[in-house]
């Protein structure tokens, strides 16, 4: 592929992402996304400092759907990186002319909410105009949109590195992520999932580059990897899967070098930035680190016996599947069954394409097989973590798989394109992007918008 064509495909993918995500971001009323109120308040806590005065809604704070709980700082148990980098953005856009934030006025929970439609009551009855009180919140959402755009770029680059002989796979992979309704939805609201997806994609890109058999690993590569993992863990705890994945890649490099000492030294060098980061956090924020550490250990070792059932496992996998593609609001707005079926059939086609690759042993050249294996391992490790977490608390949300969205997009897209001849691949990729875009728009205009403005 010519360099100019490569750039055109990348720009087309980015244009697709920004067009769709901006529509989602502007259309969905503020706070109608999981944990968005608390994420916003945590950013305000860092932005305003000692001047910050959290809201004091009336009503119980002990029930899940009470204003007292939803508009509280319960997300402060999360690592702080997203809030730290969002705080300066909030200060920049905290213009006097925009009223949101000064009065800290939040909507009330719908008293008739039963798990469907909007969670809150809103004065906004149509898509346009956006109420002036929501301007500042929507401007803050644009930061998440920007982070998601970087993630799309990184996914495109992952595909170019893993399958350099199939450049059209990069376009298909980018289109997969750019037109994924749930990713557009989550990337268009205030929350740390957008940064978690970015850090996951950035680390995967670094790992597949490092895994190249022709690349000689240097000490600074392992240190840089440690910095990436440290920043990832400062973003969200479920990115811990990157640590064992990185150790696997390091020992693959040791195998290439013919010395296990390379692997051991690589692991030590990788751990140095992580340990420095932990030590700094303990010194600066001892109490908060202890709380977060206890929470992490609790999630890692504990399970809920009532959730250790076949019924829960089936429900969990079904819910993760649906919410990976499209379950909007507070997990309260689903799309039609036929859309989930369409995405499932596309994914099945991708798996069949991989079956063709494995059986005929064609299509993979050089280090591509190893790199594809690293992406598959990333998916498996994160999925194990998500399932383990759901055996403690019910959190079967597909957005928790977005740190490996790059791996899923690249592998499924490459597999699907292998069902076509070399001549037909470009047309197949364009058709693939078009189908994903149509399914996305149907999800938005036939299901999300009617559900939002009907309640």
Secondary structure, 3 states (H helix, E strand, C coil): CCHHHHHHHHHHHHHHHHHHHHHHHHHCCCCCCCCHHHHHHHHHHHHHHHHCCCCCCCCCCCCCCCHHHHCCCHHHHCCCHHHHHHHHHHHHHCCCCCCCCCCCCCCCECCCCCCCCCCECCCCCCCCCCCHHHHHHHHHHHHHHHHHHHHHHHHHHHHHHHCCCCCHHHHHHHHHHHCCHHHHHHHCCCCCHHHHHHHHHHHHHHHHHHCCCCCCCCHHHHHHHHHHHHHHHCCCHHHHHHHHHHHHHHHHHHHHHCCHHHHHHHHHHHHHHHHHHHHHHHHHCHHHHHHHHHHHHHHHHCCCHHHCCHHHHHHHHHHHHHHHHCEECCCCEECCHHHHHHHHHHHHHHHHHHHHHHHHCCCCCCCHHHHHHHHHHHHHHHHHHHHHHHCCCCCCCHHHHHHHHHHHHHHHHHHHHCCCCCCCHHHHHHHHHHHHHHHHHHHHHHHHHHHHHHC
